[in-house]
Amino acid sequence: MSKTGAELLFELISQRYERGSTLITSNLPFEEWTETFGTERLTGALLDRLTHHVNILEMNGESYRLNQSRARLAAANK
């Protein structure tokens, strides 16, 4: 993500903080978010806002999209 993109996302999250619900999905653990957002400072501030008053749902399992693709492929090969 570009620096500008990361800053815009942070601004969006900051404006919504304690004003409305926000749903974010990711396939990355929090430890790897710094690689996406570029700096530890920005990532820390973003996670601070996101994880305050939060419910974290960690889901492990097969990809729903992968299962759909396999079903389409199986149907096409019949």
Secondary structure, DSSP 8 states (H G I E B T S, - for coil): --HHHHHHHHHHHHHHTTTS------SS-GGGHHHHHS-HHHHHHHHHHHTTT-------S--HHHHHHHHHHHHHT-
